[in-house]
Amino acid sequence: MLPYMGLLHSALGAELGDFMQGKESAEQALADIEAAYIAAAKEAGFL
């Protein structure tokens, strides 16, 4: 589970900033996080 969580934490860290600054909605932030995680997981061979 550790490599998966590392990818998730990286995606969260990269994408939550805009939401926290009020630049995008929660829905958009979650969609961006999901897309970033899926891309990273596919690149790492997990998906």
CHARMM-style PDB file with segment names, atoms N, HN, CA, C and O in Angstrom:
ATOM      1  N   MET     1       0.812  -1.185   0.000  1.00  0.00      PROA
ATOM      2  CA  MET     1       0.000   0.000   0.000  1.00  0.00      PROA
ATOM      3  C   MET     1       0.866   1.263   0.000  1.00  0.00      PROA
ATOM      4  O   MET     1       0.406   2.314  -0.447  1.00  0.00      PROA
ATOM      5  N   LEU     2       2.067   1.190   0.474  1.00  0.00      PROA
ATOM      6  HN  LEU     2       2.441   0.336   0.837  1.00  0.00      PROA
ATOM      7  CA  LEU     2       2.917   2.366   0.598  1.00  0.00      PROA
ATOM      8  C   LEU     2       3.176   3.087  -0.722  1.00  0.00      PROA
ATOM      9  O   LEU     2       3.068   4.313  -0.752  1.00  0.00      PROA
ATOM     10  N   PRO     3       3.511   2.400  -1.813  1.00  0.00      PROA
ATOM     11  CA  PRO     3       3.746   3.153  -3.057  1.00  0.00      PROA
ATOM     12  C   PRO     3       2.492   3.862  -3.561  1.00  0.00      PROA
ATOM     13  O   PRO     3       2.579   4.946  -4.137  1.00  0.00      PROA
ATOM     14  N   TYR     4       1.336   3.257  -3.348  1.00  0.00      PROA
ATOM     15  HN  TYR     4       1.265   2.376  -2.880  1.00  0.00      PROA
ATOM     16  CA  TYR     4       0.088   3.874  -3.790  1.00  0.00      PROA
ATOM     17  C   TYR     4      -0.179   5.162  -3.012  1.00  0.00      PROA
ATOM     18  O   TYR     4      -0.595   6.171  -3.583  1.00  0.00      PROA
ATOM     19  N   MET     5       0.065   5.114  -1.710  1.00  0.00      PROA
ATOM     20  HN  MET     5       0.403   4.294  -1.247  1.00  0.00      PROA
ATOM     21  CA  MET     5      -0.165   6.291  -0.872  1.00  0.00      PROA
ATOM     22  C   MET     5       0.823   7.404  -1.214  1.00  0.00      PROA
ATOM     23  O   MET     5       0.470   8.582  -1.150  1.00  0.00      PROA
ATOM     24  N   GLY     6       2.034   7.051  -1.569  1.00  0.00      PROA
ATOM     25  HN  GLY     6       2.321   6.095  -1.620  1.00  0.00      PROA
ATOM     26  CA  GLY     6       2.998   8.060  -1.969  1.00  0.00      PROA
ATOM     27  C   GLY     6       2.528   8.811  -3.203  1.00  0.00      PROA
ATOM     28  O   GLY     6       2.662  10.032  -3.285  1.00  0.00      PROA
ATOM     29  N   LEU     7       1.977   8.078  -4.162  1.00  0.00      PROA
ATOM     30  HN  LEU     7       1.868   7.086  -4.096  1.00  0.00      PROA
ATOM     31  CA  LEU     7       1.432   8.722  -5.360  1.00  0.00      PROA
ATOM     32  C   LEU     7       0.240   9.612  -5.023  1.00  0.00      PROA
ATOM     33  O   LEU     7       0.092  10.702  -5.575  1.00  0.00      PROA
ATOM     34  N   LEU     8      -0.603   9.141  -4.118  1.00  0.00      PROA
ATOM     35  HN  LEU     8      -0.483   8.255  -3.669  1.00  0.00      PROA
ATOM     36  CA  LEU     8      -1.768   9.924  -3.721  1.00  0.00      PROA
ATOM     37  C   LEU     8      -1.346  11.199  -3.003  1.00  0.00      PROA
ATOM     38  O   LEU     8      -1.880  12.273  -3.278  1.00  0.00      PROA
ATOM     39  N   HSD     9      -0.398  11.088  -2.092  1.00  0.00      PROA
ATOM     40  HN  HSD     9       0.036  10.216  -1.868  1.00  0.00      PROA
ATOM     41  CA  HSD     9       0.068  12.272  -1.373  1.00  0.00      PROA
ATOM     42  C   HSD     9       0.715  13.283  -2.323  1.00  0.00      PROA
ATOM     43  O   HSD     9       0.561  14.491  -2.143  1.00  0.00      PROA
ATOM     44  N   SER    10       1.421  12.803  -3.309  1.00  0.00      PROA
ATOM     45  HN  SER    10       1.546  11.822  -3.455  1.00  0.00      PROA
ATOM     46  CA  SER    10       2.017  13.707  -4.298  1.00  0.00      PROA
ATOM     47  C   SER    10       0.930  14.436  -5.089  1.00  0.00      PROA
ATOM     48  O   SER    10       1.022  15.641  -5.323  1.00  0.00      PROA
ATOM     49  N   ALA    11      -0.090  13.696  -5.493  1.00  0.00      PROA
ATOM     50  HN  ALA    11      -0.164  12.717  -5.302  1.00  0.00      PROA
ATOM     51  CA  ALA    11      -1.193  14.309  -6.238  1.00  0.00      PROA
ATOM     52  C   ALA    11      -1.931  15.328  -5.372  1.00  0.00      PROA
ATOM     53  O   ALA    11      -2.274  16.414  -5.837  1.00  0.00      PROA
ATOM     54  N   LEU    12      -2.171  14.974  -4.120  1.00  0.00      PROA
ATOM     55  HN  LEU    12      -1.892  14.092  -3.741  1.00  0.00      PROA
ATOM     56  CA  LEU    12      -2.851  15.904  -3.217  1.00  0.00      PROA
ATOM     57  C   LEU    12      -2.039  17.173  -3.021  1.00  0.00      PROA
ATOM     58  O   LEU    12      -2.577  18.278  -3.085  1.00  0.00      PROA
ATOM     59  N   GLY    13      -0.755  17.017  -2.784  1.00  0.00      PROA
ATOM     60  HN  GLY    13      -0.317  16.119  -2.731  1.00  0.00      PROA
ATOM     61  CA  GLY    13       0.104  18.169  -2.558  1.00  0.00      PROA
ATOM     62  C   GLY    13       0.179  19.088  -3.761  1.00  0.00      PROA
ATOM     63  O   GLY    13       0.245  20.308  -3.617  1.00  0.00      PROA
ATOM     64  N   ALA    14       0.168  18.504  -4.936  1.00  0.00      PROA
ATOM     65  HN  ALA    14       0.114  17.513  -5.053  1.00  0.00      PROA
ATOM     66  CA  ALA    14       0.282  19.305  -6.156  1.00  0.00      PROA
ATOM     67  C   ALA    14      -1.022  20.011  -6.514  1.00  0.00      PROA
ATOM     68  O   ALA    14      -0.997  21.078  -7.127  1.00  0.00      PROA
ATOM     69  N   GLU    15      -2.143  19.438  -6.146  1.00  0.00      PROA
ATOM     70  HN  GLU    15      -2.164  18.571  -5.648  1.00  0.00      PROA
ATOM     71  CA  GLU    15      -3.430  19.949  -6.627  1.00  0.00      PROA
ATOM     72  C   GLU    15      -4.265  20.700  -5.595  1.00  0.00      PROA
ATOM     73  O   GLU    15      -5.162  21.446  -5.988  1.00  0.00      PROA
ATOM     74  N   LEU    16      -4.019  20.544  -4.315  1.00  0.00      PROA
ATOM     75  HN  LEU    16      -3.290  19.938  -3.996  1.00  0.00      PROA
ATOM     76  CA  LEU    16      -4.863  21.191  -3.311  1.00  0.00      PROA
ATOM     77  C   LEU    16      -4.597  22.682  -3.152  1.00  0.00      PROA
ATOM     78  O   LEU    16      -5.444  23.405  -2.628  1.00  0.00      PROA
ATOM     79  N   GLY    17      -3.453  23.144  -3.590  1.00  0.00      PROA
ATOM     80  HN  GLY    17      -2.765  22.556  -4.016  1.00  0.00      PROA
ATOM     81  CA  GLY    17      -3.108  24.544  -3.416  1.00  0.00      PROA
ATOM     82  C   GLY    17      -4.116  25.501  -4.019  1.00  0.00      PROA
ATOM     83  O   GLY    17      -4.488  26.489  -3.386  1.00  0.00      PROA
ATOM     84  N   ASP    18      -4.564  25.225  -5.234  1.00  0.00      PROA
ATOM     85  HN  ASP    18      -4.262  24.422  -5.749  1.00  0.00      PROA
ATOM     86  CA  ASP    18      -5.542  26.105  -5.890  1.00  0.00      PROA
ATOM     87  C   ASP    18      -6.863  26.142  -5.123  1.00  0.00      PROA
ATOM     88  O   ASP    18      -7.486  27.198  -5.015  1.00  0.00      PROA
ATOM     89  N   PHE    19      -7.293  25.003  -4.593  1.00  0.00      PROA
ATOM     90  HN  PHE    19      -6.787  24.145  -4.681  1.00  0.00      PROA
ATOM     91  CA  PHE    19      -8.534  24.984  -3.815  1.00  0.00      PROA
ATOM     92  C   PHE    19      -8.363  25.788  -2.534  1.00  0.00      PROA
ATOM     93  O   PHE    19      -9.237  26.574  -2.170  1.00  0.00      PROA
ATOM     94  N   MET    20      -7.253  25.596  -1.858  1.00  0.00      PROA
ATOM     95  HN  MET    20      -6.543  24.957  -2.153  1.00  0.00      PROA
ATOM     96  CA  MET    20      -7.020  26.298  -0.592  1.00  0.00      PROA
ATOM     97  C   MET    20      -6.923  27.812  -0.792  1.00  0.00      PROA
ATOM     98  O   MET    20      -7.251  28.579   0.113  1.00  0.00      PROA
ATOM     99  N   GLN    21      -6.481  28.235  -1.957  1.00  0.00      PROA
ATOM    100  HN  GLN    21      -6.215  27.612  -2.692  1.00  0.00      PROA
ATOM    101  CA  GLN    21      -6.385  29.661  -2.258  1.00  0.00      PROA
ATOM    102  C   GLN    21      -7.680  30.222  -2.843  1.00  0.00      PROA
ATOM    103  O   GLN    21      -7.766  31.417  -3.125  1.00  0.00      PROA
ATOM    104  N   GLY    22      -8.679  29.371  -3.024  1.00  0.00      PROA
ATOM    105  HN  GLY    22      -8.609  28.400  -2.795  1.00  0.00      PROA
ATOM    106  CA  GLY    22      -9.964  29.809  -3.551  1.00  0.00      PROA
ATOM    107  C   GLY    22      -9.992  29.987  -5.058  1.00  0.00      PROA
ATOM    108  O   GLY    22     -10.891  30.639  -5.589  1.00  0.00      PROA
ATOM    109  N   LYS    23      -9.015  29.413  -5.754  1.00  0.00      PROA
ATOM    110  HN  LYS    23      -8.285  28.883  -5.323  1.00  0.00      PROA
ATOM    111  CA  LYS    23      -8.934  29.556  -7.207  1.00  0.00      PROA
ATOM    112  C   LYS    23      -9.811  28.551  -7.949  1.00  0.00      PROA
ATOM    113  O   LYS    23     -10.110  28.746  -9.127  1.00  0.00      PROA
ATOM    114  N   GLU    24     -10.231  27.465  -7.268  1.00  0.00      PROA
ATOM    115  HN  GLU    24      -9.988  27.306  -6.311  1.00  0.00      PROA
ATOM    116  CA  GLU    24     -11.104  26.487  -7.907  1.00  0.00      PROA
ATOM    117  C   GLU    24     -11.995  25.841  -6.866  1.00  0.00      PROA
ATOM    118  O   GLU    24     -11.717  25.903  -5.669  1.00  0.00      PROA
ATOM    119  N   SER    25     -13.071  25.220  -7.332  1.00  0.00      PROA
ATOM    120  HN  SER    25     -13.297  25.170  -8.305  1.00  0.00      PROA
ATOM    121  CA  SER    25     -14.045  24.585  -6.440  1.00  0.00      PROA
ATOM    122  C   SER    25     -13.495  23.261  -5.912  1.00  0.00      PROA
ATOM    123  O   SER    25     -12.510  22.727  -6.422  1.00  0.00      PROA
ATOM    124  N   ALA    26     -14.151  22.756  -4.893  1.00  0.00      PROA
ATOM    125  HN  ALA    26     -14.951  23.189  -4.479  1.00  0.00      PROA
ATOM    126  CA  ALA    26     -13.769  21.464  -4.325  1.00  0.00      PROA
ATOM    127  C   ALA    26     -13.937  20.362  -5.363  1.00  0.00      PROA
ATOM    128  O   ALA    26     -13.108  19.456  -5.449  1.00  0.00      PROA
ATOM    129  N   GLU    27     -14.994  20.435  -6.142  1.00  0.00      PROA
ATOM    130  HN  GLU    27     -15.667  21.172  -6.072  1.00  0.00      PROA
ATOM    131  CA  GLU    27     -15.251  19.423  -7.162  1.00  0.00      PROA
ATOM    132  C   GLU    27     -14.138  19.405  -8.203  1.00  0.00      PROA
ATOM    133  O   GLU    27     -13.678  18.339  -8.612  1.00  0.00      PROA
ATOM    134  N   GLN    28     -13.710  20.591  -8.629  1.00  0.00      PROA
ATOM    135  HN  GLN    28     -14.084  21.457  -8.296  1.00  0.00      PROA
ATOM    136  CA  GLN    28     -12.640  20.670  -9.622  1.00  0.00      PROA
ATOM    137  C   GLN    28     -11.317  20.188  -9.036  1.00  0.00      PROA
ATOM    138  O   GLN    28     -10.543  19.511  -9.712  1.00  0.00      PROA
ATOM    139  N   ALA    29     -11.061  20.538  -7.782  1.00  0.00      PROA
ATOM    140  HN  ALA    29     -11.690  21.089  -7.232  1.00  0.00      PROA
ATOM    141  CA  ALA    29      -9.830  20.100  -7.130  1.00  0.00      PROA
ATOM    142  C   ALA    29      -9.795  18.574  -7.028  1.00  0.00      PROA
ATOM    143  O   ALA    29      -8.763  17.958  -7.295  1.00  0.00      PROA
ATOM    144  N   LEU    30     -10.909  17.969  -6.647  1.00  0.00      PROA
ATOM    145  HN  LEU    30     -11.747  18.470  -6.430  1.00  0.00      PROA
ATOM    146  CA  LEU    30     -10.957  16.510  -6.548  1.00  0.00      PROA
ATOM    147  C   LEU    30     -10.795  15.851  -7.913  1.00  0.00      PROA
ATOM    148  O   LEU    30     -10.137  14.817  -8.029  1.00  0.00      PROA
ATOM    149  N   ALA    31     -11.386  16.438  -8.938  1.00  0.00      PROA
ATOM    150  HN  ALA    31     -11.921  17.278  -8.843  1.00  0.00      PROA
ATOM    151  CA  ALA    31     -11.223  15.895 -10.291  1.00  0.00      PROA
ATOM    152  C   ALA    31      -9.767  15.985 -10.731  1.00  0.00      PROA
ATOM    153  O   ALA    31      -9.243  15.055 -11.344  1.00  0.00      PROA
ATOM    154  N   ASP    32      -9.114  17.103 -10.419  1.00  0.00      PROA
ATOM    155  HN  ASP    32      -9.540  17.858  -9.921  1.00  0.00      PROA
ATOM    156  CA  ASP    32      -7.699  17.259 -10.763  1.00  0.00      PROA
ATOM    157  C   ASP    32      -6.824  16.263 -10.011  1.00  0.00      PROA
ATOM    158  O   ASP    32      -5.887  15.697 -10.575  1.00  0.00      PROA
ATOM    159  N   ILE    33      -7.135  16.053  -8.732  1.00  0.00      PROA
ATOM    160  HN  ILE    33      -7.896  16.512  -8.274  1.00  0.00      PROA
ATOM    161  CA  ILE    33      -6.379  15.096  -7.919  1.00  0.00      PROA
ATOM    162  C   ILE    33      -6.545  13.690  -8.484  1.00  0.00      PROA
ATOM    163  O   ILE    33      -5.574  12.944  -8.610  1.00  0.00      PROA
ATOM    164  N   GLU    34      -7.780  13.334  -8.822  1.00  0.00      PROA
ATOM    165  HN  GLU    34      -8.569  13.939  -8.719  1.00  0.00      PROA
ATOM    166  CA  GLU    34      -8.039  12.008  -9.388  1.00  0.00      PROA
ATOM    167  C   GLU    34      -7.270  11.807 -10.691  1.00  0.00      PROA
ATOM    168  O   GLU    34      -6.660  10.760 -10.905  1.00  0.00      PROA
ATOM    169  N   ALA    35      -7.305  12.816 -11.555  1.00  0.00      PROA
ATOM    170  HN  ALA    35      -7.801  13.666 -11.381  1.00  0.00      PROA
ATOM    171  CA  ALA    35      -6.608  12.708 -12.840  1.00  0.00      PROA
ATOM    172  C   ALA    35      -5.095  12.593 -12.636  1.00  0.00      PROA
ATOM    173  O   ALA    35      -4.436  11.808 -13.319  1.00  0.00      PROA
ATOM    174  N   ALA    36      -4.549  13.364 -11.711  1.00  0.00      PROA
ATOM    175  HN  ALA    36      -5.085  14.002 -11.157  1.00  0.00      PROA
ATOM    176  CA  ALA    36      -3.112  13.319 -11.443  1.00  0.00      PROA
ATOM    177  C   ALA    36      -2.722  11.961 -10.869  1.00  0.00      PROA
ATOM    178  O   ALA    36      -1.695  11.400 -11.251  1.00  0.00      PROA
ATOM    179  N   TYR    37      -3.537  11.424  -9.949  1.00  0.00      PROA
ATOM    180  HN  TYR    37      -4.371  11.880  -9.638  1.00  0.00      PROA
ATOM    181  CA  TYR    37      -3.239  10.121  -9.360  1.00  0.00      PROA
ATOM    182  C   TYR    37      -3.309   9.016 -10.410  1.00  0.00      PROA
ATOM    183  O   TYR    37      -2.429   8.158 -10.467  1.00  0.00      PROA
ATOM    184  N   ILE    38      -4.340   9.033 -11.234  1.00  0.00      PROA
ATOM    185  HN  ILE    38      -5.055   9.730 -11.188  1.00  0.00      PROA
ATOM    186  CA  ILE    38      -4.489   7.995 -12.252  1.00  0.00      PROA
ATOM    187  C   ILE    38      -3.321   8.034 -13.228  1.00  0.00      PROA
ATOM    188  O   ILE    38      -2.790   6.990 -13.607  1.00  0.00      PROA
ATOM    189  N   ALA    39      -2.920   9.237 -13.638  1.00  0.00      PROA
ATOM    190  HN  ALA    39      -3.352  10.085 -13.330  1.00  0.00      PROA
ATOM    191  CA  ALA    39      -1.790   9.356 -14.557  1.00  0.00      PROA
ATOM    192  C   ALA    39      -0.507   8.814 -13.926  1.00  0.00      PROA
ATOM    193  O   ALA    39       0.248   8.092 -14.577  1.00  0.00      PROA
ATOM    194  N   ALA    40      -0.261   9.159 -12.669  1.00  0.00      PROA
ATOM    195  HN  ALA    40      -0.874   9.746 -12.140  1.00  0.00      PROA
ATOM    196  CA  ALA    40       0.948   8.698 -11.988  1.00  0.00      PROA
ATOM    197  C   ALA    40       0.909   7.186 -11.759  1.00  0.00      PROA
ATOM    198  O   ALA    40       1.928   6.510 -11.908  1.00  0.00      PROA
ATOM    199  N   ALA    41      -0.254   6.656 -11.400  1.00  0.00      PROA
ATOM    200  HN  ALA    41      -1.081   7.205 -11.279  1.00  0.00      PROA
ATOM    201  CA  ALA    41      -0.386   5.214 -11.154  1.00  0.00      PROA
ATOM    202  C   ALA    41      -0.204   4.416 -12.445  1.00  0.00      PROA
ATOM    203  O   ALA    41       0.397   3.341 -12.431  1.00  0.00      PROA
ATOM    204  N   LYS    42      -0.713   4.931 -13.547  1.00  0.00      PROA
ATOM    205  HN  LYS    42      -1.201   5.804 -13.559  1.00  0.00      PROA
ATOM    206  CA  LYS    42      -0.520   4.250 -14.837  1.00  0.00      PROA
ATOM    207  C   LYS    42       0.951   4.284 -15.229  1.00  0.00      PROA
ATOM    208  O   LYS    42       1.496   3.294 -15.716  1.00  0.00      PROA
ATOM    209  N   GLU    43       1.583   5.428 -15.014  1.00  0.00      PROA
ATOM    210  HN  GLU    43       1.140   6.232 -14.619  1.00  0.00      PROA
ATOM    211  CA  GLU    43       3.001   5.560 -15.357  1.00  0.00      PROA
ATOM    212  C   GLU    43       3.867   4.612 -14.523  1.00  0.00      PROA
ATOM    213  O   GLU    43       4.873   4.090 -15.005  1.00  0.00      PROA
ATOM    214  N   ALA    44       3.461   4.396 -13.263  1.00  0.00      PROA
ATOM    215  HN  ALA    44       2.644   4.819 -12.872  1.00  0.00      PROA
ATOM    216  CA  ALA    44       4.211   3.501 -12.385  1.00  0.00      PROA
ATOM    217  C   ALA    44       3.851   2.028 -12.599  1.00  0.00      PROA
ATOM    218  O   ALA    44       4.493   1.142 -12.034  1.00  0.00      PROA
ATOM    219  N   GLY    45       2.822   1.766 -13.417  1.00  0.00      PROA
ATOM    220  HN  GLY    45       2.300   2.485 -13.876  1.00  0.00      PROA
ATOM    221  CA  GLY    45       2.436   0.387 -13.705  1.00  0.00      PROA
ATOM    222  C   GLY    45       1.459  -0.209 -12.704  1.00  0.00      PROA
ATOM    223  O   GLY    45       1.264  -1.424 -12.683  1.00  0.00      PROA
ATOM    224  N   PHE    46       0.842   0.624 -11.876  1.00  0.00      PROA
ATOM    225  HN  PHE    46       1.000   1.611 -11.894  1.00  0.00      PROA
ATOM    226  CA  PHE    46      -0.110   0.109 -10.894  1.00  0.00      PROA
ATOM    227  C   PHE    46      -1.508  -0.047 -11.468  1.00  0.00      PROA
ATOM    228  O   PHE    46      -2.303  -0.831 -10.950  1.00  0.00      PROA
ATOM    229  N   LEU    47      -1.817   0.678 -12.516  1.00  0.00      PROA
ATOM    230  HN  LEU    47      -1.172   1.315 -12.937  1.00  0.00      PROA
ATOM    231  CA  LEU    47      -3.152   0.582 -13.141  1.00  0.00      PROA
ATOM    232  C   LEU    47      -2.991   0.142 -14.586  1.00  0.00      PROA
ATOM    233  OT1 LEU    47      -3.982  -0.004 -15.302  1.00  0.00      PROA
TER     234      LEU     47
END
